Amino acid sequence: MNKRLVIIPTYNEKENIQDILTHVLGLQPVFEVLVVDDGSPDGTAALVRSVQQQQQRVHLLERKGKLGLGTAYIAGFKWALERGYDFIFEMDADFSHNPDDLLRLYAACDEGGADMSVGSRYVKGGGVSDWDWGRVVLSWCASVYVRLVLWLNVSDTTAGFVCYRASTLRAIALDQVRFIGYAFQIEMKYRVKMAGLRIAEVPIIFQDRKRGNSKMNTSIFREAFLGVLQMRASINRSAGKGQGR
């Protein structure tokens, strides 16, 4: 029987965390959830602990300080692999990702044979809700830029709604992942590609958050823009060294 774990990184998500946990836990087949909380001062972790008292499928990994999205997911991946989960998911806490779509991401890997499935805004049937046109154009152009620089055949390169097979994460050198902001999402897809594994895209409608504050800022975009150039050079160089052994 497959074990499925949804990793949800949090920082000040008290408005959303209980509702998102309730929704995920109500799905069939069943999913477990690991919340990775970076010392939220608003009491997010305390709310998770209150849910844990009633629900054994909820787990909590508390970290001291805001250490970055990428490191939160890497910590979650390692936690999941150590405990034998078969499929590991990334998902936001703010309902920008519809929890019901976890089932389609799972099916793309379990039934469709993908090594990684990506909830995509930019394939047929996908899209965004409640975004202004400027934000839509910026996001789409960023994905085109990444695809051109990295030769990455993924339409939504910055997507953060993802399913991995455990074997996929084991095939990637997780300790070598260097980016901690949203460039982390690009790097993971690129590393999966460089490992020769199959990525499938599943259309989703991305919903802008209704409660809480966005974590986006200019430094995140700067990391993503400049990072892809460094990424191509460093990962290709590492791959070349591996082939030369």
KEDRENVO-574291 format. One record per residue: residue in one letter; x negated, y negated, z of N, C-alpha, C in turn. Coordinates in steps of 0.05 Angstrom, whole numbers, plus 32768, in hexadecimal, padded with zeros to 4 digits. Each point is the difference from the previous one (the first is absolute). Layout:
# residues N
aXYZXYZXYZ/...
# end
This chain:
# residues 245
m7FEF8018800080117FE880007FEF7FE78000/n80057FEE7FEE7FF07FE77FFD80057FEE8018/k7FEA7FF4800980027FEB80157FFB7FE57FF3/r80127FED800580007FE67FF47FFD7FEA8015/l7FED7FEE7FFC7FFB7FEA801380007FE67FF2/v80107FED800A80017FE57FF67FF07FEE8012/i7FEC7FF37FF57FEF7FEE8010800B7FE37FFC/i80067FF38016800A7FE47FFF7FED7FEF8011/p7FF07FEF7FF37FEF7FED800F80117FE8800A/t7FFB7FF7801880107FEA800B7FEF7FEB800D/y800A7FE77FFD7FF67FEA801080177FEC8002/n800B7FFE801880177FEF8005801880077FEF/e800A801880048018800A7FF0801780088013/k80037FF28016801580088013801C7FFD7FF4/e80037FEE7FEC801B7FFD7FF4800880187FEF/n7FEC800F7FF6800580157FED7FFB801C8009/i7FEE800480147FF4801A8004801580158009/q80127FFA8011801380148009801380087FE9/d80097FED7FF0801280067FEA7FF280117FEB/i7FE77FFA7FFA7FF2800F7FEB7FFB801D800A/l7FF9800380197FFC801B800B801A80107FFF/t80167FF38008801A800E7FFF8007800A7FE4/h7FFB7FEF7FEC800680077FE47FEF80177FF7/v7FE67FFE80047FEE80167FF78006801A800E/l80067FFF801980058019800F801B800D7FF8/g80117FF17FF3801A800A7FF77FFF800E7FE5/l7FE980007FF37FFE800B7FE67FFE801F8001/q8008800C7FEA7FFD801D7FFC7FF380057FE5/p7FEA80107FFE7FF3800F80167FF47FEC8014/v7FF8800B80177FF77FEF80167FE47FF57FFC/f7FFC7FE8800A7FE67FF380007FF87FFA801C/e7FE7800180067FF57FF580197FF47FE47FF9/v7FFD7FF080157FF67FE57FFC7FE97FFA8013/l7FEB7FF57FF57FEA7FF680117FFF7FE17FFD/v80057FF280157FFD7FE380007FE47FF9800A/v7FF27FF17FEF7FE57FF6800880037FE38006/d7FFF7FFA801A80057FE480097FE67FF38008/d7FFB7FE87FF57FE87FF1800580037FEC8017/g8008800A801780027FEF801880157FEA7FFD/s801780057FF480147FEC7FFC80077FF2801A/p7FFD7FE5800180077FF28019801F7FFE8004/d801080077FEC801D7FFD8003800D8019800D/g7FF080148006800B8018800E800A80167FED/t7FF67FFF7FE7800780157FED7FFA801C800B/a7FE98004800B7FF8801B800A801280098016/a80097FEE8012801280088015801A800A7FF5/l800A7FF47FEB801980097FF37FFC801C7FF4/v7FE880057FF47FFB801A7FF57FFF80158017/r7FF47FF980167FFF80138017801C8006800A/s80127FED7FFF801B80058009800E80147FED/v7FFB7FFE7FE7800B80137FEC7FF4801C8005/q7FE6800180067FF380198005800D80108017/q800B7FF38013800C800D8016801880117FF8/q800C7FF87FE98017800F7FF67FFA80117FE7/q7FE97FFB7FF47FFB800C7FE67FE280097FFE/q7FFC801B7FFF7FE5800B80007FF27FFC7FE4/r80107FF97FEC7FF47FFD7FE57FF37FE47FFC/v80007FF080157FF37FE57FFE7FE680018010/h7FEB7FF67FF37FE58000800C7FF67FE37FFF/l7FEE7FFA80127FF67FE480027FE280018004/l7FF27FF07FEF7FE37FFC80027FFC7FE28005/e7FF77FFA80187FFC7FE380077FE37FF97FFD/r7FFC7FE97FF47FE57FF57FFC7FFF7FE4800C/k7FE87FF880087FFD7FE6800D7FF87FEB7FEB/g80127FEE7FFB7FFA7FEA7FED800980067FE4/k80027FEB7FF0800980027FE57FE880087FEE/l7FFE801A7FF97FE8800A7FF3800480047FE2/g80177FFB7FF6800480017FE3801080187FF6/l800F7FFC7FEB801180147FF47FF180197FF9/g7FEA7FFD7FF27FF180177FF67FF680118017/t7FF47FF480147FF6801180168017800D8010/a80177FF480008018800C800D8007801A7FF1/y80017FFE7FE6800780187FF07FEB80158001/i7FE67FF880007FEB801480028002800F801A/a80057FF180168003800D801A801880138000/g80157FF87FF3801880117FFE7FFB80197FEF/f7FF17FFC7FEA7FFA80177FEF7FF08015800F/k7FEC7FF7800E7FEF801380108011800E8015/w80117FF1800E8012800B8014801180167FF3/a800B7FFB7FE9801280137FF27FF080197FF7/l7FE97FFC7FF57FF080177FF67FF780128017/e7FFA7FF480167FF78010801880178011800A/r80197FF87FFB8017800F800B800F80107FEB/g7FF580027FE8800A80137FED80197FF87FF0/y80047FE67FFD80177FF87FEF7FF980057FE3/d801580077FF07FFD80077FE480037FE87FEE/f80127FEE800780057FE87FF080017FE88012/i7FF17FEB7FF87FFC7FE8801180097FE87FF0/f80107FEF800C800C7FE97FF37FF77FE6800C/e7FFF7FEB7FEF7FFC7FE58009801A7FF17FFD/m80087FF0801380197FF07FFE7FFF7FE88012/d800B7FEA7FF780027FE88011801680028014/a7FFE7FF1801580148000801680187FEE7FFB/d7FFE7FEF7FEC80137FEA7FFE801880047FED/f800380197FF7801680077FED7FFC7FF57FE4/s7FE87FF67FFA7FFA7FF97FE47FFE801A7FEF/h7FFA8016800E8001801B7FF48019800E800B/n801180097FEE8019800E80087FF8801C800A/p8006800680197FF8801B800A800C80177FF0/d80177FFC7FF4800C80167FF07FEE80087FE9/d7FEF7FEE7FF77FEE80067FE97FE980128008/l7FFD8005801A7FEC801480098006801B7FF3/l801980067FFD8008801A7FF57FF680037FE3/r80027FEA7FF17FF780017FE47FE280017FFD/l7FF27FF180127FE3800280007FF7801C8007/y800D800C80147FF9801B8008800580147FE9/a80177FFD7FF2800680127FEA7FEC7FFE7FEA/a7FF67FE87FFA7FEC7FFD7FEB7FE7800F8005/c7FF98003801A7FE8801080078007801E8004/d80148006800F8006801B8007800B80107FE9/e80137FF47FF1800D800E7FE97FF27FF87FE6/g7FF87FE77FFE7FF57FF67FE77FE280057FFC/g7FF3800880167FE480087FFD7FEC7FE98001/a80097FE880077FED7FE980017FEF8003801A/d7FE87FF67FFE7FEE7FFF801780057FE78011/m800B7FEC7FF380077FE6800D80187FF57FF1/s80147FF8800F80177FF27FF380027FE4800B/v80077FED7FEE80007FE48007801B7FF47FFA/g800C7FF3801480197FF17FFC7FFA7FE77FF0/s80097FFF7FE77FF87FEB7FED80167FED7FF9/r7FF97FE6800180127FEB7FF880007FFB7FE2/y7FEB800A7FF37FFB7FF87FE4800280167FEC/v801080158006800780147FEC801E7FFE7FFC/k800A800D7FEB801D7FFF7FFA801080098018/g80147FF080078010800680177FF77FF3801A/g7FE87FF580007FF57FF2801780047FE27FFF/g7FFB7FF3801680037FE380007FFD7FF4801C/v80067FE780027FFE7FF2801A801A7FF18005/s80057FFB801980187FF280087FF87FE88012/d800D7FE97FFB7FFC7FE880117FE47FF47FFD/w7FF380047FEA7FE77FF27FFA80057FE97FED/d7FF27FEA800380017FEB7FEB7FEF80097FE9/w80047FF27FE97FF280097FE77FE27FFC8003/g7FF77FEC800E7FE47FFC80037FF28017800E/r800D800B80147FF48017800E800180197FEF/v801580037FF1800280177FEE7FE97FFF7FEB/v7FFC7FE97FF47FEC7FFD7FEB7FE48005800C/l7FFB7FF480187FE68003800D7FFA801E8005/s8014800E800B7FFC801C80077FFC80117FE7/w800F7FFB7FEB7FFE800F7FE77FE57FFB7FF3/c7FF87FE780007FE67FF97FF47FE9800D800F/a80028001801B7FEC800C80107FFD801E7FF9/s8016800E7FFC7FFF801C7FF87FF380047FE5/v80077FEE7FED7FF480027FE57FE27FFC8002/y7FF77FEC800F7FE47FFA80047FF18019800B/v800C800C80147FF38018800D7FFF80167FEB/r801580057FF1800080157FED7FEA7FFC7FEB/l7FFC7FE87FF77FEC7FFA7FEC7FE48003800A/v7FFB7FF780197FE58002800B7FF9801D8007/l8013800E800B7FFA801B800A800880167FED/w800D7FF97FEA800A80147FED80128014800F/l80117FF58011801180108011801C80017FF5/n800980187FF9801A80047FF2801680028015/v80037FEB800F80157FFE8014800D7FE47FFD/s801A7FFE7FFC800C7FE77FFB80017FEE8018/d8004800B801880027FF080187FE880078012/t7FEA7FF37FFA7FE68007800C7FFE7FF8801E/t80107FEC80087FFF7FF7801C8016800C8011/a800F80127FF58017800C800F7FF6800D801A/g80107FFD80157FF9800C801A80148014800A/f8011800B7FED8014801480077FF780197FF2/v7FF38013800E7FF080157FF38004801B800F/c7FFE80157FF17FFE801B800B7FE6800D7FF6/y7FF2800D80127FE8800F7FFA8003801D8008/r7FF680127FF07FFB801B80097FE97FFF8014/a8000801180147FE9800180127FE780067FF1/s800180117FED7FE880077FF07FF57FE87FF1/t80117FED7FF97FF77FE87FF37FEF7FEF8013/l800A7FFC80187FF17FF180137FE5800D8008/r8000801B80007FE7800E80067FEC7FFD7FE9/a800A7FFB7FE87FEE7FFE7FE97FF37FE47FFE/i800A7FEE80107FF67FE480007FEE7FFC8018/a7FEA7FF27FFC7FEE7FF98017800C7FE98010/l801280078013800E7FEC800F7FEE7FED800F/d7FE9800A80097FEE7FEE800F7FF27FEC7FEE/q800280047FE67FF37FED7FED80137FEB7FF5/v801A8002800780137FEC7FF87FF97FE6800D/r7FFC7FEB7FF17FF47FE7800B80147FEA8004/f80167FFF7FF280127FE98001801580048016/i80077FEA800E801280028016801A7FF27FFB/g80027FEE7FEC80187FF27FFA8010800E7FEA/y800E7FF17FF08010800D7FEB7FEF800C7FEA/a7FE67FF87FFE7FEF800D7FED7FFC801E8007/f8005800680198000801C8009801280117FEE/q80187FF67FFA8013800F7FF07FF480067FE4/i7FF37FEC7FF57FF380037FE67FEA80158001/e7FEF7FFD80157FE9801280038009801D8003/m80158005800F8009801C80038009800C7FE5/k800F7FF17FF08008800A7FE67FE880057FEE/y7FED7FEE80017FE880037FF07FF080198008/r7FFE8004801A7FF18018800A800E801A7FF8/v801B7FFF8001800F80187FF77FFB80057FE2/k80007FEB7FF07FFA80037FE47FE4800B7FFC/m7FEC7FF4800E7FE480097FFC7FFC801D800A/a8011800980117FFE801C8009800D80137FEC/g800B7FF57FEA800C80117FEB801C800A8007/l800E7FF38012801A8009800A80167FF17FF2/r8018800B800280177FF67FF180117FED8011/i80067FE87FF580107FEC800D801B7FFE7FF0/a80168001800E801A7FFC7FF4800D7FE7800C/e800F7FF17FEF800E7FE9800A801E80058001/v800C7FF88016801D80038004800C7FE48002/p80147FFA7FF0800C7FE58000800E7FFA801B/i7FFA7FE9800B800D7FF6801880087FE37FFD/i80147FF7801080067FE480027FF47FF6801A/f7FED7FEE7FFD7FF27FF5801780117FE9800B/q80078002801980127FEC800D7FEF7FEE8012/d80027FE67FFD7FF17FEE8011800A8002801D/r7FEE7FFD801380078004801C80167FEC8008/k80128009801180157FEF800A7FFA7FF6801D/r7FF0800F800F7FFA7FF8801B7FE280028005/g7FF67FEE80117FE3800080057FF17FEF7FEC/n7FE67FFE80047FEF7FEE7FEF7FEF80117FEE/s7FFC7FF67FE87FEF800D7FEC7FE37FFE8009/k7FF080157FFA7FE4800180077FEE7FF67FE9/m800C7FF97FE97FF17FF77FE97FF27FE58005/n7FE87FFD7FF67FF27FE680017FEC7FFF7FE9/t7FF37FE87FFD7FEE7FFD7FE97FE780118002/s7FF7800780187FE8801180028006801C7FF5/i8019800A80038008801A7FF67FFE80007FE1/f800B7FEA7FF47FFE7FFF7FE37FE37FFD7FF6/r7FF07FF1800F7FE47FFD7FF87FF1801A8001/e8005801080167FF4801A8002800880127FE8/a80197FFF7FF9800A80117FEB7FF47FF87FE5/f7FFE7FE57FFB7FF67FF77FE67FE380067FFD/l7FF07FF980147FE380057FFE7FF8801D8005/g8011800D80107FF9801B8008800080147FEA/v80117FFC7FEC800180147FEB7FE680017FF0/l7FF37FE97FFD7FE680007FF27FEB800F800F/q7FFF7FFC801B7FEE800E80118007801E8000/m801A80058000800A801C80027FF680117FE8/r80037FF57FE97FF9800F7FE87FE280068000/a7FF07FEC80087FE3800480007FF780158015/s800B7FFC80197FF780118016800A801D7FFE/i801980047FF9800B801B7FFF7FF5800F7FE8/n7FFC7FF27FE97FF4800D7FE97FE380088006/r7FF27FEF800E7FE5800680077FFE80188013/s801380028013800080178012800780197FF1/a80137FFE7FEC800780187FF07FE880097FF0/g7FF17FED7FF57FE980077FF07FEB800F8011/k7FFC7FF680187FED800E80128009801C8006/g801A80048004800A801A80067FFC80137FE9/q80047FF67FE77FFC80117FE97FE380077FFB/g7FEE7FEF800A7FE480047FFC7FF480148013/r800F800880157FF5801380137FFE801C7FF4/
# end
